[in-house]
């Protein structure tokens, strides 16, 4: 498949030129990029697909909410509404999107909103926020974030990729120069130090940029609306794993390493389940899904034995405190 996509390289060169001209117009000031008087922290990527943006937003919310009023702004991908909409704990995934709903349910003290027009969204949120987190907005150049975090997965680094359609990049690798922090995500928890050094050596970092490595941390408990169970609850029970995420491979690896016995039903990212699919899932005895998928499944699937497994971002190399300190120092400049 990758060989066939390389045949599309001439189209990638053309697309890369278009995005380069667009970026140059914003960088030169010919096209306006809005700046703000409060910290606007963007979490994004250069590539398409799952890089771990949602866990990173939650990682930031976890420690920033203890000190500040934090708002998050997402597009609300695949929602059935338009315009600006604040997310409530009573909202549905169809109204606001699965990930924003997950943020609100997990961090009810945060103000969570969705709006395809990021400038309109920020205009609504900035009145009552100390910090705004932008989810997946690195290519939205009409807004100039005060700080940008770019994510790239360990198994699919942007430095080894091409611009679409030959590859998966949304823009040229040179776009990384706009980032303040680059995080290599989804690293194996036991990744050799030499491998991290190799990636750091290959990453063309600018003087102002910092590189971090992170892994996915899986909860030791599974949850549903009314209860939690130890992850060991699944040890001797065959179950069905339902995923509608971009890259379920790390989850599959984790469950297999624990010796779990399961059947995997894989759907597209942000998949809206049809009535036929829901009816089929009703027949499964025990279902495990991701937290994001649970936001879409739980209201439709009248089933008690439906659980989700939360994940977290874990910064490696004992760099967690330095990562947080970098973010806090940036925020404090606006105090």
WOURKA-V190570 format. One record per residue. N is the residue number from 1. RES is the residue in one letter. SS is DSSP state (alpha for helix, beta for strand, coil for the rest). PHI is phi in degrees with one decimal (* if undefined). PSI is psi in whole degrees, -180 to 180 (999 if undefined). Layout:
n={N/N}
res={RES/RES}
ss={SS/SS}
phi={PHI/PHI}
psi={PSI/PSI}
This chain:
n={1/2/3/4/5/6/7/8/9/10/11/12/13/14/15/16/17/18/19/20/21/22/23/24/25/26/27/28/29/30/31/32/33/34/35/36/37/38/39/40/41/42/43/44/45/46/47/48/49/50/51/52/53/54/55/56/57/58/59/60/61/62/63/64/65/66/67/68/69/70/71/72/73/74/75/76/77/78/79/80/81/82/83/84/85/86/87/88/89/90/91/92/93/94/95/96/97/98/99/100/101/102/103/104/105/106/107/108/109/110/111/112/113/114/115/116/117/118/119/120/121/122/123/124/125/126/127/128/129/130/131/132/133/134/135/136/137/138/139/140/141/142/143/144/145/146/147/148/149/150/151/152/153/154/155/156/157/158/159/160/161/162/163/164/165/166/167/168/169/170/171/172/173/174/175/176/177/178/179/180/181/182/183/184/185/186/187/188/189/190/191/192/193/194/195/196/197/198/199/200/201/202/203/204/205/206/207/208/209/210/211/212/213/214/215/216/217/218/219/220/221/222/223/224/225/226/227/228/229/230/231/232/233/234/235/236/237/238/239/240/241/242/243/244/245/246/247/248/249/250/251/252/253/254/255/256/257/258/259/260/261/262/263/264/265/266/267/268/269/270/271/272/273/274/275/276/277/278/279/280/281/282/283/284/285/286/287/288/289/290/291/292/293/294/295/296/297/298/299/300/301/302/303/304/305/306/307/308/309/310/311/312/313/314/315/316/317/318/319/320/321/322/323/324/325/326/327/328/329/330/331/332/333/334/335}
res={X/X/X/X/X/X/X/X/X/X/X/X/X/X/X/X/X/X/X/X/X/X/X/X/X/X/X/X/X/X/X/X/X/X/X/X/X/X/X/X/X/X/X/X/X/X/X/X/X/X/X/X/X/X/X/X/X/X/X/X/X/X/X/X/X/X/X/X/X/X/X/X/X/X/X/X/X/X/X/X/X/X/X/X/X/X/X/X/X/X/X/X/X/X/X/X/X/X/X/X/X/X/X/X/X/X/X/X/X/X/X/X/X/X/X/X/X/X/X/X/X/X/X/X/X/X/X/X/X/X/X/X/X/X/X/X/X/X/X/X/X/X/X/X/X/X/X/X/X/X/X/X/X/X/X/X/X/X/X/X/X/X/X/X/X/X/X/X/X/X/X/X/X/X/X/X/X/X/X/X/X/X/X/X/X/X/X/X/X/X/X/X/X/X/X/X/X/X/X/X/X/X/X/X/X/X/X/X/X/X/X/X/X/X/X/X/X/X/X/X/X/X/X/X/X/X/X/X/X/X/X/X/X/X/X/X/X/X/X/X/X/X/X/X/X/X/X/X/X/X/X/X/X/X/X/X/X/X/X/X/X/X/X/X/X/X/X/X/X/X/X/X/X/X/X/X/X/X/X/X/X/X/X/X/X/X/X/X/X/X/X/X/X/X/X/X/X/X/X/X/X/X/X/X/X/X/X/X/X/X/X/X/X/X/X/X/X/X/X/X/X/X/X/X/X/X/X/X/X/X/X/X/X/X/X}
ss={coil/alpha/alpha/alpha/alpha/alpha/coil/coil/alpha/alpha/alpha/alpha/alpha/alpha/alpha/alpha/alpha/alpha/alpha/alpha/alpha/alpha/alpha/alpha/alpha/alpha/alpha/coil/coil/coil/coil/coil/coil/beta/coil/coil/coil/coil/beta/beta/beta/beta/beta/beta/beta/coil/beta/coil/coil/coil/coil/coil/alpha/alpha/alpha/alpha/alpha/alpha/alpha/alpha/alpha/alpha/alpha/alpha/coil/coil/coil/coil/coil/beta/beta/beta/beta/beta/coil/coil/coil/coil/coil/coil/coil/coil/coil/coil/beta/beta/coil/coil/coil/coil/coil/coil/alpha/alpha/alpha/alpha/coil/alpha/alpha/alpha/alpha/alpha/alpha/alpha/alpha/alpha/coil/coil/coil/coil/beta/beta/beta/beta/coil/coil/coil/alpha/alpha/alpha/alpha/alpha/alpha/alpha/alpha/alpha/alpha/alpha/coil/coil/beta/beta/beta/beta/beta/coil/coil/coil/coil/coil/coil/coil/beta/coil/coil/coil/beta/beta/beta/beta/beta/beta/beta/coil/coil/coil/coil/alpha/alpha/alpha/coil/coil/beta/coil/coil/coil/coil/coil/beta/coil/coil/coil/alpha/alpha/alpha/alpha/alpha/alpha/coil/coil/beta/beta/beta/beta/beta/coil/coil/coil/coil/coil/coil/coil/alpha/alpha/alpha/alpha/alpha/alpha/alpha/alpha/alpha/alpha/coil/coil/coil/coil/coil/coil/coil/beta/beta/beta/beta/beta/beta/beta/beta/beta/coil/coil/beta/beta/beta/coil/coil/coil/coil/beta/beta/beta/alpha/alpha/alpha/alpha/coil/coil/coil/coil/beta/beta/beta/beta/beta/coil/coil/coil/coil/coil/alpha/alpha/alpha/alpha/alpha/alpha/alpha/alpha/alpha/coil/coil/coil/coil/beta/beta/beta/beta/beta/coil/coil/coil/coil/coil/coil/coil/coil/alpha/alpha/alpha/alpha/alpha/alpha/alpha/alpha/coil/coil/coil/coil/beta/beta/beta/beta/alpha/alpha/alpha/alpha/alpha/alpha/alpha/coil/coil/coil/coil/coil/coil/coil/coil/beta/beta/beta/beta/coil/beta/beta/beta/beta/beta/coil/coil/coil/coil/alpha/alpha/alpha/alpha/alpha/alpha/alpha/alpha/alpha/alpha/alpha/alpha/alpha/coil/coil/coil}
phi={*/-63.9/-63.0/-63.3/-66.9/-63.9/-65.3/-89.3/-55.1/-58.9/-69.6/-66.2/-63.3/-63.0/-62.7/-63.3/-64.8/-61.7/-67.9/-65.7/-63.7/-58.5/-64.0/-64.1/-64.9/-73.0/-63.8/-81.5/89.7/-66.6/-105.2/-76.0/-122.7/-71.2/-106.3/-133.1/-94.4/-138.3/-65.6/-118.7/-103.1/-97.7/-114.2/-152.9/-156.8/-96.0/-107.8/-83.6/92.1/-78.1/-115.3/100.8/-65.9/-62.6/-59.8/-70.7/-58.6/-66.0/-59.8/-67.2/-59.8/-55.7/-100.3/-74.6/-67.0/-74.1/-126.4/-134.8/-85.9/-115.8/-116.9/-119.9/-129.3/-123.8/-73.1/78.4/-57.0/65.7/-73.3/-103.1/-115.8/-125.4/73.2/-79.7/-149.5/-80.9/-89.2/-110.6/-64.7/-92.4/-67.1/-115.2/-62.7/-64.2/-80.3/-129.3/95.0/-71.3/-68.9/-58.3/-64.6/-61.2/-58.2/-68.0/-66.5/-82.0/-130.3/-62.6/-74.9/-78.8/-89.1/-118.1/-141.0/-126.1/-170.8/-66.6/-87.8/-63.4/-66.4/-63.4/-62.7/-65.3/-58.7/-76.9/-88.2/-67.2/-64.4/-136.6/-140.3/-90.2/-141.5/-119.7/-100.0/-98.0/-94.0/57.9/-133.6/-65.1/-90.2/-86.9/-74.8/-68.4/-112.8/-104.8/-63.8/-80.0/-156.4/-128.0/-115.7/-108.1/-107.4/-145.0/-73.0/-53.7/-87.4/-152.0/-64.5/-65.5/-70.0/-108.3/-118.0/-121.0/-70.2/-57.6/-91.2/-69.4/-133.1/-118.4/-80.7/-79.8/-154.1/-61.1/-56.7/-63.9/-61.7/-61.2/-63.9/-79.6/-81.7/-98.1/-128.9/-118.1/-119.5/-83.8/-98.8/57.6/-71.0/-58.9/-61.0/-107.8/-57.9/-62.9/-60.1/-62.6/-67.4/-64.5/-64.2/-62.7/-65.6/-61.7/-66.5/-81.9/-77.3/-77.9/-72.5/-87.0/-63.4/-89.3/-98.6/-124.4/-114.3/-128.7/-122.3/-138.5/-129.3/-86.8/-103.0/-97.8/-62.5/-91.2/-135.5/-110.6/-134.4/-140.3/-59.5/-112.5/-156.4/-127.7/-132.1/-61.5/-58.4/-63.7/-56.9/-87.6/-57.7/-115.3/-124.2/-61.8/-144.5/-106.7/-95.9/-112.9/-130.0/-130.2/-124.2/-66.4/-140.5/-82.9/-55.7/-60.5/-66.5/-59.5/-61.8/-61.8/-68.1/-66.7/-63.5/-85.4/78.7/-72.6/-109.3/-154.0/-107.4/-100.2/-109.9/-100.1/-125.0/-67.1/-58.8/62.8/-61.4/-93.6/-74.9/-78.7/-61.1/-63.3/-68.0/-63.4/-59.1/-65.3/-69.1/-58.2/-79.3/-75.7/-73.2/-142.7/-124.2/-116.2/-142.4/-84.2/-63.8/-65.1/-65.9/-61.4/-60.6/-92.8/-80.6/-58.2/-66.2/-98.9/-97.7/-79.5/-146.8/-71.3/-83.9/-120.6/-124.6/-124.7/-113.8/-69.0/-129.0/-137.6/-89.7/-122.7/-76.4/-93.9/62.8/55.2/-102.8/-56.2/-65.8/-69.5/-60.4/-63.8/-62.5/-61.7/-65.4/-64.5/-63.2/-65.3/-62.8/-64.9/-65.0/-95.6/-69.1}
psi={-44/-37/-44/-39/-29/-24/-18/9/-39/-36/-33/-39/-43/-46/-39/-38/-41/-48/-32/-42/-44/-48/-38/-38/-38/-42/-34/-12/-1/-35/133/134/116/130/159/160/19/159/125/107/119/133/118/-162/172/-20/163/163/179/118/-5/29/-43/-48/-32/-41/-44/-37/-45/-43/-39/-44/-25/-33/-18/-13/-26/163/116/134/148/145/123/167/-33/55/133/16/161/15/170/162/-164/136/127/140/131/161/-20/-1/168/160/-33/-32/-38/-7/152/-42/-47/-38/-39/-44/-46/-43/-34/-34/74/-20/-19/147/122/133/159/141/127/-33/102/-33/-42/-42/-45/-39/-36/-33/-29/-19/-27/44/145/-31/142/128/124/121/119/60/20/-32/0/82/-7/-17/135/102/153/-19/136/134/120/131/143/127/145/-41/-1/61/142/-24/-12/12/172/162/148/148/-8/-27/-155/10/139/-23/172/153/-26/-16/-19/-18/-20/-10/151/-37/139/130/123/112/168/34/147/142/-25/29/131/144/-35/-35/-41/-39/-38/-44/-42/-38/-36/-21/119/71/143/168/-28/-3/151/145/132/161/141/160/167/127/125/137/153/9/151/154/155/-166/-38/-12/169/153/150/147/-26/-16/-28/-6/-43/23/116/139/171/126/123/122/137/54/165/-40/94/-1/-47/-37/-44/-44/-43/-47/-38/-39/-27/0/20/148/117/160/132/123/108/132/167/159/133/27/133/118/132/166/-38/-42/-40/-44/-41/-41/-28/-26/-14/139/-42/129/134/139/179/164/-38/-45/-31/-33/-32/-32/-44/-42/-23/-29/103/78/126/-39/52/117/157/155/109/153/161/160/131/117/132/178/28/34/5/-47/-35/-39/-51/-39/-39/-44/-46/-38/-38/-46/-40/-20/-22/-1/999}
